[in-house]
Amino acid sequence: MSQEYFPLNPIKKKVLANRYFDTQESTLKEQFHGFCITSRFYTLEDVQDQTFADKSRYLVVGHGDDLGKLLIIPLIAGAFGSFISIMMFLMWPFLEGDDPYPFEFALAVLCWNLFWLNVHPFISKYTSQRYMTFDRKRQQVSIRKTVADKDVERRDEYGNPCFHWKDVVCCWKGVPNGRGATVYVPIIKHINYKQYPWFRVRVDVAESVACAGVVAEFWERIVRFMEKDKPLPDIPEFEKYRHLCPVTVEFDKQNNRPSNYWNEMGTKQQKQIKLECMNERLAFHWDPDSPNEEIIRPWERWPIDESLKDKMDYKRKLKIIALQLCLGLPYAK
């Protein structure tokens, strides 16, 4: 993508690049738990809001300023403590003096990581206070937020304030990151922001340092999802939900689509596809009159490579255990 590309503000509701791709989490996490004792009693879905679990209808976008980001602090603390413990262990034999190695410190770090490893999913459930939900079926956008009835025109079936899709826009904003660079972030809000200032979320985009065009790519994925007359995009995140959308079911039948295609593909191959799609986005000229052709038969372009399928071998198990003990992460892709 050109570094000089700056979309209109608000960004138009058009699908141009057609390369919104991300990998899905491997299901191998269900086969090996390591030291995460609590994972034996819940799945990732159990600690998430199941109200909007149907991704054939709902697309949920979190608020970038939520307290959930603070959960990374215990992980950083655990990683720093593990690093200090390892360095002290390696350097201790070369230090002068007869003092014993401070195993108490290393044990405290280990206990800290094991504690957060097992409670992190439960805490994360309650830290995401605000998010927007895009309802593909009803063509409406709702926000999870407490708002007085006098300020709300209508609510969805779950009591959340909502507006029609046509009244929702996405703007981009350049924010200094304190290191001499500008971070471009998407802000989703009502088209009449002065009248509804509470209807707003600021989203974090990992690659947003590059240019404002990254925000356009983020918005494009939502715009494409909300085109209910078209089948769901054929990307991994919708694989388990394609059968719930009648338009998608009919399209897949006419297209002779293999069932469970993305779920059968290994994470390594998906990462390769993600890199390939990213390179195509970088080369895209963003000509409004020349949109990129959507990939509707990915199984022909990317046949499943059996050698890249996910396997729960001893290397993966050791990696999971190492990250659990050193960082407090429950699972490693």
BATI-314249 format. One record per residue: x, y, z of N, C-alpha, C, CB in turn. Coordinates in pm, whole numbers, padded with zeros to 5 digits, always signed. Glycine has a CB too. Example, Ala and Ser with C-alpha at 12.3 -4.5 7.8 and 13.67 -1.06 7.14 Angstrom:
2
+01319-00569+00780+01230-00450+00780+01320-00330+00780+01131-00447+00905+01285-00225+00708+01367-00106+00714+01290+00003+00787+01408-00060+00572
***
This chain:
333
+00084-00119+00000+00000+00000+00000+00088+00125+00000-00095+00000+00122+00050+00219-00080+00125+00344-00084+00121+00414+00050+00071+00436-00193+00237+00460+00095+00244+00532+00222+00171+00666+00212+00390+00554+00263+00147+00717+00089+00084+00846+00072-00068+00833+00059+00140+00915-00050-00121+00713+00067-00265+00697+00048-00341+00739+00174-00299+00551+00013-00431+00835+00157-00517+00879+00266-00661+00876+00215-00477+01023+00317-00744+00788+00271-00884+00779+00225-00962+00903+00266-00952+00653+00280-01079+00917+00206-01167+01026+00246-01206+01006+00392-01293+01032+00155-01248+01116+00454-01283+01112+00595-01420+01176+00614-01176+01184+00683-01528+01101+00640-01536+00958+00668-01503+00872+00544-01675+00923+00719-01465+00748+00571-01428+00655+00465-01554+00606+00395-01346+00537+00521-01548+00597+00262-01663+00551+00186-01692+00403+00216-01638+00571+00035-01818+00368+00204-01859+00229+00224-01846+00153+00092-02005+00220+00280-01721+00129+00053-01690+00056-00069-01590-00055-00040-01636+00151-00177-01599-00161-00117-01505-00273-00105-01413-00268-00226-01579-00411-00096-01285-00241-00203-01191-00221-00313-01078-00324-00314-01132-00083-00305-01001-00330-00205-00883-00418-00203-00922-00565-00199-00795-00385-00084-01031-00600-00127-01079-00739-00121-00974-00838-00072-01127-00781-00258-00895-00797+00026-00793-00888+00080-00789-00877+00232-00653-00856+00019-00903-00899+00294-00915-00896+00441-00905-01040+00490-01050-00828+00488-00789-01080+00536-00764-01220+00572-00690-01226+00704-00684-01292+00461-00730-01321+00788-00659-01345+00912-00667-01494+00944-00717-01259+01029-00572-01543+01021-00572-01684+01056-00668-01710+01171-00431-01731+01093-00716-01833+01181-00801-01870+01293-00721-01952+01393-00926-01948+01244-00761-01947+01518-00688-02017+01622-00701-02167+01603-00738-01976+01761-00592-02238+01618-00592-02383+01600-00677-02451+01706-00450-02437+01605-00750-02554+01665-00832-02630+01759-00748-02726+01842-00940-02707+01684-00617-02729+01821-00531-02820+01898-00525-02782+02045-00391-02822+01840-00568-02658+02077-00569-02617+02218-00658-02706+02302-00613-02473+02231-00753-02774+02236-00844-02862+02308-00781-02999+02338-00972-02880+02228-00663-03024+02280-00599-03154+02296-00491-03155+02403-00541-03197+02165-00439-03038+02437-00329-03033+02533-00344-02908+02619-00191-03034+02461-00348-02925+02752-00372-02814+02843-00246-02769+02918-00477-02852+02941-00148-02858+02927-00029-02821+03002-00061-02792+03147+00037-02701+02939-00013-02678+03197-00035-02639+03336-00160-02553+03355+00086-02565+03388-00236-02533+03248-00359-02455+03259-00471-02548+03307-00397-02388+03121-00482-02560+03439-00578-02654+03499-00722-02614+03467-00559-02661+03651-00751-02484+03471-00889-02440+03451-00940-02466+03310-00900-02293+03482-00850-02480+03212-00895-02503+03075-00963-02638+03059-00779-02492+02979-00947-02726+03155-01015-02855+03149-01164-02841+03178-00951-02952+03247-01205-02727+03230-01343-02708+03272-01417-02602+03190-01348-02672+03418-01350-02542+03093-01418-02446+03008-01350-02443+02872-01419-02305+03072-01421-02393+02772-01362-02363+02643-01355-02212+02630-01443-02427+02525-01285-02166+02528-01272-02022+02509-01409-01957+02494-01184-01991+02387-01502-02028+02428-01635-01973+02408-01711-01958+02539-01712-02061+02311-01679-02041+02638-01751-02036+02766-01728-01906+02840-01709-02151+02852-01613-01842+02820-01583-01720+02893-01608-01596+02808-01439-01721+02941-01669-01615+02692-01703-01503+02607-01854-01485+02602-01646-01524+02466-01896-01366+02561-02038-01336+02550-02097-01416+02435-02061-01184+02530-02189-01507+02467-02249-01593+02366-02367-01527+02295-02294-01722+02428-02407-01408+02340-02519-01339+02278-02495-01315+02130-02546-01207+02348-02372-01279+02095-02340-01247+01956-02241-01347+01898-02282-01105+01947-02254-01473+01937-02160-01576+01894-02178-01614+01748-02174-01698+01981-02297-01593+01692-02325-01630+01554-02259-01530+01459-02478-01636+01529-02143-01566+01406-02069-01476+01320-02126-01467+01179-01926-01519+01312-02226-01548+01149-02292-01532+01020-02386-01411+01023-02370-01659+00983-02418-01366+01143-02507-01250+01160-02439-01133+01228-02629-01290+01239-02354-01160+01328-02296-01054+01409-02145-01043+01388-02326-01077+01555-02099-00919+01378-01956-00890+01378-01931-00792+01492-01908-00831+01239-01847-00832+01587-01825-00752+01708-01691-00680+01699-01831-00842+01835-01693-00551+01728-01572-00469+01725-01552-00409+01864-01580-00356+01616-01439-00437+01927-01413-00391+02062-01363-00248+02066-01314-00480+02128-01374-00187+02184-01329-00051+02207-01182-00053+02249-01416+00020+02314-01098+00020+02177-00955+00016+02202-00911+00070+02335-00887+00090+02097-00996+00149+02402-00958+00209+02530-01009+00130+02650-01010+00350+02538-01063+00009+02627-01114-00070+02738-01002-00115+02831-01190-00192+02686-01040-00152+02951-00942-00194+03052-00879-00329+03019-01007-00201+03188-00932-00398+02918-00878-00529+02883-00730-00524+02848-00955-00587+02767-00686-00410+02794-00544-00399+02758-00454-00403+02881-00519-00270+02681-00510-00370+02998-00429-00372+03120-00389-00514+03159-00505-00307+03236-00458-00615+03104-00425-00753+03136-00288-00794+03085-00530-00845+03080-00233-00714+02994-00100-00746+02944+00007-00714+03048-00071-00670+02815-00027-00631+03147+00071-00593+03249+00119-00714+03330+00011-00488+03344+00027-00802+03380+00076-00921+03450+00163-01011+03363-00040-01002+03503+00131-01017+03232+00212-01099+03142+00352-01040+03126+00144-01111+03005+00359-00907+03115+00489-00841+03103+00570-00860+03231+00472-00690+03072+00502-00847+03345+00570-00866+03474+00625-01008+03486+00475-00836+03590+00543-01106+03444+00588-01245+03449+00706-01271+03355+00474-01338+03415+00699-01213+03236+00808-01231+03140+00937-01167+03191+00770-01170+03004+00926-01048+03250+01044-00980+03304+01103-01060+03420+01008-00838+03350+01016-01110+03509+01065-01191+03620+01133-01318+03574+00951-01226+03713+01077-01381+03469+01137-01503+03415+01273-01474+03354+01046-01567+03310+01284-01361+03284+01411-01323+03223+01518-01301+03331+01394-01196+03137+01481-01228+03437+01576-01203+03545+01619-01334+03611+01514-01107+03651+01523-01425+03634+01555-01553+03699+01653-01634+03616+01428-01634+03722+01629-01639+03484+01717-01717+03396+01857-01655+03390+01657-01726+03254+01864-01521+03378+01993-01455+03372+02071-01474+03502+01975-01305+03342+02002-01466+03614+02068-01486+03743+02120-01630+03754+01972-01454+03859+02042-01726+03706+02083-01866+03713+02208-01891+03628+01968-01957+03666+02215-01827+03510+02330-01846+03421+02455-01776+03473+02297-01797+03281+02436-01663+03539+02550-01583+03582+02596-01617+03723+02516-01437+03574+02513-01685+03802+02545-01710+03943+02677-01785+03964+02434-01789+04006+02708-01888+03883+02835-01960+03906+02959-01874+03888+02844-02078+03813+02945-01760+03815+03061-01677+03786+03074-01559+03882+03054-01627+03644+02979-01546+03974+02984-01437+04070+03064-01477+04193+02843-01394+04110+03129-01379+04251+03206-01405+04371+03114-01415+04492+03313-01296+04392+03155-01496+04588+03074-01511+04709+03014-01650+04719+02964-01408+04712+02974-01686+04838+02918-01818+04863+02767-01816+04887+02987-01881+04982+02703-01703+04857+02560-01694+04878+02486-01790+04783+02511-01550+04857+02384-01860+04834+02310-01954+04748+02222-01879+04648+02223-02047+04833+02189-01947+04544+02101-01890+04440+01964-01860+04502+02087-01988+04317+01908-01743+04478+01778-01706+04539+01660-01778+04473+01757-01553+04530+01643-01905+04510+01534-01983+04450+01397-01925+04488+01544-02129+04495+01390-01850+04596+01262-01794+04637+01206-01699+04531+01276-01721+04771+01296-01622+04470+01252-01528+04367+01199-01602+04244+01367-01435+04326+01275-01704+04200+01232-01781+04083+01100-01854+04111+01340-01883+04044+01085-01905+04234+00962-01975+04269+00843-01878+04271+00977-02043+04407+00867-01756+04320+00761-01655+04323+00716-01618+04180+00809-01528+04398+00813-01606+04090+00780-01576+03950+00700-01691+03888+00909-01549+03868+00741-01812+03916+00671-01929+03862+00527-01933+03914+00745-02058+03900+00508-01910+04043+00373-01910+04100+00288-01798+04040+00380-01895+04253+00349-01683+04018+00279-01570+03957+00227-01607+03818+00371-01447+03948+00314-01668+03735+00275-01706+03600+00167-01813+03600+00397-01755+03522+00178-01910+03689+00078-02016+03696-00057-01961+03741+00124-02128+03792-00054-01862+03831-00179-01801+03877-00250-01729+03764-00151-01704+03993-00178-01640+03693-00242-01565+03585-00278-01654+03468-00151-01454+03538-00202-01760+03450-00232-01855+03344-00373-01912+03358-00131-01968+03345-00415-01934+03482-00543-02000+03507-00659-01904+03530-00530-02089+03624-00631-01777+03565-00741-01683+03590-00758-01580+03480-00719-01613+03722-00660-01567+03391-00665-01466+03287-00793-01471+03203-00545-01481+03197-00837-01589+03154-00959-01591+03070-01083-01541+03143-00984-01731+03019-01095-01572+03272-01213-01530+03346-01214-01378+03365-01218-01600+03483-01096-01319+03392-01089-01175+03412-01115-01101+03281-00951-01136+03468-01061-01153+03170-01078-01086+03041-01224-01078+03000-00999-01159+02934-01306-01169+03051-01448-01168+03017-01516-01041+03064-01518-01290+03077-01471-00986+03178-01539-00873+03240-01470-00740+03217-01552-00897+03386-01361-00739+03140-01289-00613+03118-01327-00545+02988-01141-00638+03121-01390-00618+02898-01435-00556+02773-01570-00491+02797-01443-00661+02658-01568-00364+02837-01690-00296+02879-01772-00241+02763-01655-00185+02973-01706-00205+02655-01777-00141+02545-01738-00203+02412-01750+00009+02544-01836-00231+02330-01809-00278+02194-01929-00251+02106-01774-00429+02193-01906-00249+01976-02013-00232+01878-02041-00365+01811-01976-00124+01774-02167-00388+01781-02209-00510+01715-02277-00475+01583-02302-00593+01806-02226-00531+01475-02283-00508+01343-02373-00627+01309-02171-00489+01235-02501-00599+01294-02602-00702+01268-02628-00708+01118-02734-00673+01346-02575-00811+01055-02587-00826+00909-02731-00850+00868-02499-00942+00861-02805-00923+00947-02943-00958+00913-03036-00838+00919-02994-01067+01006-03030-00763+01027-03119-00648+01047-03061-00517+00999-03155-00636+01192-02937-00519+00952-02871-00398+00901-02872-00285+01005-02940-00351+00773-02830-00322+01125-02823-00224+01231-02692-00241+01309-02945-00236+01325-02654-00135+01379-02532-00135+01459-02568-00094+01601-02423-00039+01398-02532-00176+01698-02563-00146+01837-02434-00130+01917-02651-00256+01898-02444-00065+02032-02328-00044+02118-02361-00094+02257-02287+00106+02121-02267-00167+02317-02284-00215+02453-02239-00104+02548-02205-00348+02478-02335-00030+02596-02304+00085+02679-02432+00129+02750-02243+00201+02596-02419+00175+02873-02534+00224+02948-02565+00367+02904-02507+00218+03101-02684+00385+02847-02726+00517+02798-02869+00542+02847-02717+00525+02642-02896+00663+02892-03029+00699+02940-03132+00687+02828-03029+00841+02998-03253+00647+02863-03359+00629+02764-03389+00756+02686-03486+00580+02832-03376+00872+02750-03407+00999+02683-03310+01028+02568-03404+01113+02783-03193+00964+02569-03093+00987+02464-03095+00880+02356-02955+00994+02525-03184+00782+02368-03186+00669+02277-03316+00667+02198-03167+00537+02353-03306+00657+02067-03425+00648+01983-03481+00506+01978-03393+00696+01842-03393+00408+01973-03438+00268+01972-03327+00179+02025-03480+00225+01828-03369+00059+02065-03276-00040+02117-03295-00172+02043-03295-00060+02270-03189-00256+02045-03203-00387+01983-03273-00483+02078-03065-00443+01942-03287-00609+02039-03360-00705+02121-03292-00736+02253-03380-00832+02043-03166-00693+02269-03093-00717+02393-03085-00591+02481-02953-00766+02360-03154-00486+02439-03158-00363+02519-03044-00267+02492-03157-00398+02661-02962-00295+02392-02850-00206+02360-02895-00096+02263-02734-00285+02299-02850+00028+02281-02883+00135+02186-02833+00097+02046-02822+00270+02231-02912+00126+01944-02872+00089+01810-02920+00191+01707-02926-00049+01775-02855+00189+01592-02892+00274+01479-02885+00192+01351-02797+00399+01470-02947+00243+01246-02941+00176+01117-02800+00187+01061-03045+00235+01017-02761+00087+00987-02627+00079+00929-02594+00202+00846-02615-00046+00843-02692+00257+00775-02665+00372+00689-02626+00497+00768-02787+00402+00605-02658+00499+00899-02627+00616+00981-02493+00605+01054-02737+00638+01083-02419+00498+01029-02292+00475+01099-02177+00496+01002-02287+00331+01159-02076+00569+01045-01960+00599+00961-01831+00564+01034-01960+00749+00919-01724+00557+00958-01591+00533+01015-01498+00644+00968-01536+00392+00973-01436+00710+01066-01338+00815+01037-01199+00768+01081-01377+00948+01108-01097+00826+01024-00962+00796+01069-00900+00921+01131-00875+00743+00951-00811+00897+01225-00748+01007+01297-00602+00976+01322-00820+01036+01430-00516+01071+01299-00375+01055+01327-00343+01095+01469-00292+01138+01230-00280+01004+01543-00249+01029+01684-00099+01008+01706-00332+00934+01777-00027+01107+01762+00117+01087+01792+00132+00976+01896+00183+01219+01844+00228+00888+01872+00248+00776+01966+00358+00802+02068+00280+00650+01888+00414+00922+02069+00516+00955+02168+00656+00916+02127+00483+00891+02296+00671+00853+02012+00804+00811+01965+00837+00874+01830+00811+00658+01953+00770+00983+01800+00800+01054+01677+00723+01004+01557+00944+01046+01648+00636+00906+01574+00557+00852+01464+00410+00881+01487+00580+00700+01449+00331+00871+01381+00187+00894+01389+00113+00762+01374+00142+00995+01281+00024+00735+01465-00059+00615+01460-00196+00654+01408-00070+00547+01600-00243+00585+01304-00374+00613+01248-00474+00513+01302-00370+00608+01092-00579+00564+01363-00677+00477+01427-00815+00501+01367-00679+00500+01580-00897+00394+01357-01035+00410+01311-01128+00446+01426-01084+00283+01242-01219+00535+01401-01321+00574+01499-01458+00555+01434-01301+00723+01546-01536+00463+01490-01670+00435+01438-01771+00513+01521-01701+00281+01441-01858+00586+01454-01952+00671+01526-02076+00697+01442-01885+00803+01566-02172+00767+01501-02293+00806+01428-02259+00920+01333-02406+00847+01527-02329+00925+01221-02300+01029+01123-02326+01168+01181-02386+01008+00997-02421+01176+01277-02447+01301+01347-02387+01290+01487-02602+01332+01354-02256+01304+01493-02184+01280+01618-02220+01381+01726-02035+01282+01593-02249+01504+01688-02281+01606+01787-02410+01572+01861-02294+01744+01721-02504+01508+01792-02629+01471+01856-02617+01343+01937-02738+01455+01752-02527+01252+01893-02509+01124+01962-02361+01102+01993-02565+01007+01876-02302+01183+02078-02158+01169+02107-02124+01040+02180-02110+01287+02188-02221+00976+02245-02196+00853+02319-02184+00730+02228-02306+00831+02420-02229+00745+02103-02223+00632+02009-02090+00638+01935-02344+00635+01909-01989+00577+01998-01853+00590+01943-01760+00485+02002-01796+00731+01971-01679+00424+01918-01570+00338+01966-01444+00373+01888-01607+00187+01950-01335+00370+01959-01202+00391+01899-01133+00256+01895-01117+00497+01980-01095+00212+01776-01047+00075+01757-00895+00074+01743-01113+00011+01633-00832-00026+01801-00688-00046+01783-00665-00133+01660-00625-00111+01909-00578-00088+01570-00538-00166+01453-00388-00186+01463-00577-00094+01319-00346-00311+01466-00205-00342+01496-00109-00277+01398-00184-00492+01495-00145-00274+01269-00052-00223+01168-00075-00075+01138-00065-00303+01041-00148-00004+01225-00194+00130+01191-00083+00234+01184-00295+00173+01290+00041+00201+01222+00149+00299+01211+00181+00328+01065+00275+00248+01283+00156+00232+00976+00198+00243+00837+00139+00366+00768+00157+00118+00761+00007+00371+00756-00059+00484+00692-00208+00474+00719-00030+00488+00540-00279+00579+00685-00422+00582+00710-00496+00477+00627-00478+00721+00681-00433+00428+00521-00496+00326+00438-00527+00199+00514-00409+00294+00321-00452+00171+00620-00478+00052+00701-00617+00061+00764-00371+00036+00810-00658+00183+00799-00791+00203+00855-00897+00171+00750-00808+00349+00907-00870+00209+00624-00963+00179+00515-00978+00028+00498-00915+00242+00383-00868-00046+00513-00873-00192+00504-00958-00250+00617-00732-00251+00507-00940-00197+00737-01018-00243+00850-01167-00221+00826-00973-00172+00978-01204-00102+00779-01344-00067+00755-01402-00149+00641-01358+00083+00725-01319-00178+00542-01366-00254+00425-01416-00392+00464-01253-00267+00323-01352-00455+00560-01396-00587+00606-01537-00580+00665-01297-00645+00711-01565-00474+00740-01698-00457+00799-01801-00428+00691-01696-00344+00904-01765-00342+00596-01857-00307+00487-01894-00431+00407-01794-00201+00395-01794-00512+00378-01821-00635+00301-01910-00730+00381-01689-00706+00263-01889-00741+00510-01971-00827+00594-02117-00782+00593-01918-00829+00737-02141-00652+00592-02276-00600+00600-02351-00607+00466-02273-00457+00648-02288-00652+00361-02357-00670+00232-02433-00803+00237-02255-00668+00112-02555-00797+00291-02629-00920+00321-02680-00993+00197-02745-00888+00411-02682-00925+00083-02724-00991-00041-02613-01076-00102-02770-00888-00141-02492-01064-00047-02379-01143-00093-02349-01252+00010-02255-01054-00117-02287-01362-00031-02246-01464+00066-02138-01410+00158-02197-01592-00005-02122-01474+00272-02015-01435+00363-01880-01447+00292-02017-01522+00491-01786-01359+00322-01652-01372+00263-01593-01509+00296-01559-01260+00314-01526-01569+00201-01470-01703+00222-01333-01692+00287-01460-01781+00087-01335-01665+00418-01215-01652+00499-01233-01735+00626-01184-01502+00532-01124-01769+00696-01132-01863+00808-01231-01827+00918-00999-01877+00869-01246-01700+00952-01327-01664+01068-01475-01699+01050-01314-01517+01095-01521-01718+00926-01663-01749+00902-01687-01896+00870-01716-01663+00790-01583-01977+00872-01597-02117+00831-01705-02191+00909-01465-02188+00847-01705-02176+01040-01799-02252+01125-01942-02199+01118-01752-02249+01267-01962-02086+01048-02094-02022+01050-02158-02009+00912-02082-01886+01113-02092-02059+00809-02144-02042+00674-02279-02111+00656-02044-02097+00572-02299-02222+00725-02424-02297+00710-02543-02226+00775-02409-02435+00770-02518-02119+00852-02626-02046+00919-02681-01932+00834-02577-01991+01052-02614-01902+00724-02657-01794+00636-02717-01853+00508-02539-01698+00602-02846-01837+00482-02910-01898+00364-02846-01855+00232-03057-01862+00361-02808-01726+00221-02745-01679+00098-02612-01750+00076-02724-01526+00103-02536-01767+00183-02407-01834+00174-02423-01982+00143-02329-01817+00304-02520-02046+00204-02545-02189+00179-02575-02212+00032-02663-02240+00266-02661-02130-00025-02697-02146-00167-02578-02120-00257-02813-02052-00204-02499-02018-00222-02381-01988-00303-02280-02101-00298-02316-01857-00256-02256-02155-00179-02159-02264-00164-02205-02389-00239-02139-02297-00015-02335-02412-00242-02388-02528-00314-02366-02512-00464-02539-02546-00284-02393-02395-00517-02373-02370-00659-02225-02368-00696-02438-02239-00699-02142-02332-00599-01998-02320-00623-01923-02449-00595-01942-02209-00538-01996-02552-00552-01934-02681-00517-01819-02663-00417-01882-02751-00643-01845-02586-00316-01742-02556-00217-01717-02676-00126-01781-02434-00133-01590-02712-00103-01559-02820-00008-01602-02780+00133-01407-02855-00011-01663-02871+00205-01705-02841+00342-01583-02839+00435-01809-02945+00392-01588-02750+00533-01484-02744+00637-01346-02714+00580-01481-02874+00714-01340-02637+00474-01215-02614+00402-01108-02550+00492-01239-02525+00281-01141-02436+00554-01041-02365+00633-01007-02440+00761-01090-02225+00668-01104-02510+00819-01076-02585+00942-00981-02701+00918-01205-02636+01002-00977-02749+00794-00887-02859+00760-00746-02810+00730-00941-02935+00641-00730-02681+00713-00600-02625+00676-00519-02591+00800-00618-02499+00589-00390-02614+00796-00301-02586+00907-00278-02438+00927-00170-02656+00887-00241-02401+01049-00217-02260+01082-00098-02204+01003-00193-02244+01232+00005-02284+00982+00123-02237+00909+00086-02197+00766+00232-02346+00906+00003-02279+00701-00037-02244+00564-00125-02120+00563-00111-02362+00498-00211-02105+00663-00294-01985+00672-00208-01860+00690-00394-01997+00788-00100-01872+00766-00010-01757+00784+00058-01721+00652+00096-01788+00892+00089-01821+00572+00147-01795+00441+00048-01722+00351+00192-01926+00374-00078-01764+00357-00183-01699+00278-00203-01555+00325-00315-01778+00287-00200-01535+00457-00215-01401+00511-00106-01309+00459-00213-01403+00663+00018-01357+00456+00130-01277+00404+00111-01248+00255+00263-01350+00427+00063-01348+00181+00038-01330+00038-00069-01223+00014-00005-01463-00027-00176-01228+00092-00283-01128+00078-00234-00989+00117-00405-01168+00164-00150-00983+00220-00096-00854+00262-00011-00792+00152-00015-00869+00391+00070-00874+00085+00153-00824-00025+00067-00774-00141+00249-00933-00074-00046-00840-00164-00135-00795-00270-00201-00662-00233-00242-00901-00299-00231-00643-00104-00287-00516-00060-00184-00404-00077-00332-00524+00087-00058-00434-00048+00048-00333-00061+00066-00289-00205+00179-00387-00007+00041-00381-00299+00058-00350-00440-00067-00288-00502+00096-00474-00516-00176-00286-00427-00303-00235-00480-00297-00083-00493-00421-00278-00389-00347-00031-00604-00337+00113-00633-00455+00193-00580-00324+00135-00781-00554+00128-00526-00668+00196-00467-00739+00289-00564-00624+00273-00346-00759+00241-00686-00836+00315-00785-00983+00285-00761-00793+00276-00930-01064+00384-00726-01205+00359-00694-01282+00288-00806-01274+00488-00662-01237+00305-00929-01308+00243-01041-01256+00105-01076-01300+00332-01162-01154+00059-01006-01094-00071-01039-01075-00154-00914-00960-00052-01111-01181-00209-00857-01167-00291-00736-01098-00424-00765-01305-00317-00675-01030-00475-00666-00967-00606-00675-01074-00714-00684-00873-00630-00555-01048-00815-00761-01143-00924-00773-01144-01006-00644-01109-01013-00895-01263-01035-00592-01274-01114-00471-01243-01260-00499-01415-01100-00411-01173-01324-00407-01139-01466-00422-01257-01549-00370-01007-01502-00344-01332-01610-00462-01451-01684-00423-01430-01836-00427-01567-01647-00513-01317-01879-00480-01283-02023-00482-01141-02042-00428-01296-02081-00628-01122-02013-00300-00986-02020-00243-00926-02159-00248-00988-01971-00101-01008-02264-00248-00955-02400-00250-00883-02433-00381-01067-02500-00228-00914-02357-00488-00843-02376-00613-00710-02302-00614-00930-02330-00731-00708-02186-00550-00584-02109-00545-00489-02164-00439-00614-01962-00515-00545-02211-00327-00462-02261-00217-00507-02402-00177-00469-02164-00095-00468-02504-00251-00501-02641-00208-00437-02670-00073-00453-02744-00314-00504-02750+00008-00454-02780+00143-00324-02859+00135-00559-02858+00224-00223-02808+00204-00092-02874+00210-00090-02963+00335+00026-02768+00213-00090-03093+00314-00095-03187+00426+00027-03173+00517-00105-03329+00375+00141-03135+00460+00263-03124+00539+00260-03006+00636+00384-03112+00448+00169-02911+00614+00162-02793+00699+00046-02799+00797+00150-02670+00614-00019-02913+00807-00131-02925+00901-00081-02922+01045-00210-03055+00875-00165-02876+01135-00129-02866+01276-00119-03006+01338-00232-02780+01353-00014-03026+01413+00007-03154+01481+00050-03127+01625+00112-03241+01406-00010-03198+01718+00028-03183+01857+00145-03277+01888-00093-03212+01950+00263-03241+01837+00382-03321+01862+00453-03269+01987+00476-03319+01739+00565-03330+02019+00635-03293+02143+00692-03152+02136+00748-03394+02172+00728-03104+02016+00781-02969+02002+00675-02865+02038+00833-02945+01859+00552-02887+01989+00445-02794+02020+00411-02797+02170+00320-02826+01937+00412-02917+02228+00383-02929+02371+00488-02857+02454+00377-03077+02412+00616-02874+02417+00722-02805+02490+00711-02654+02476+00859-02851+02441+00670-02607+02359+00653-02465+02336+00540-02410+02423+00624-02437+02189+00430-02484+02430+00317-02442+02513+00357-02434+02659+00198-02538+02495+00426-02539+02708+00467-02542+02849+00565-02429+02880+00530-02677+02884+00659-02403+02788+00757-02297+02810+00689-02160+02820+00860-02296+02696+00594-02133+02732+00524-02005+02736+00433-01994+02858+00444-01985+02609+00379-02107+02900+00296-02104+03021+00378-02069+03144+00227-02239+03041+00495-02131+03157+00579-02109+03275+00649-01974+03274+00681-02219+03285+00688-01927+03154+00765-01805+03146+00680-01679+03125+00864-01817+03035+00565-01693+03060+00484-01576+03029+00344-01581+03088+00473-01560+02882+00298-01699+03128+00162-01710+03177+00059-01719+03068+00131-01596+03264+00101-01753+02944+00008-01767+02833-00051-01907+02834+00078-01739+02698-00184-01921+02820-00246-02054+02828-00219-02142+02708-00391-02040+02846-00199-02080+02588-00184-02162+02468-00101-02087+02366-00321-02199+02409-00024-02160+02287+00060-02101+02184+00018-02153+02048+00208-02130+02210-00001-02065+01952-00039-02108+01817+00080-02175+01749-00089-01988+01732
***
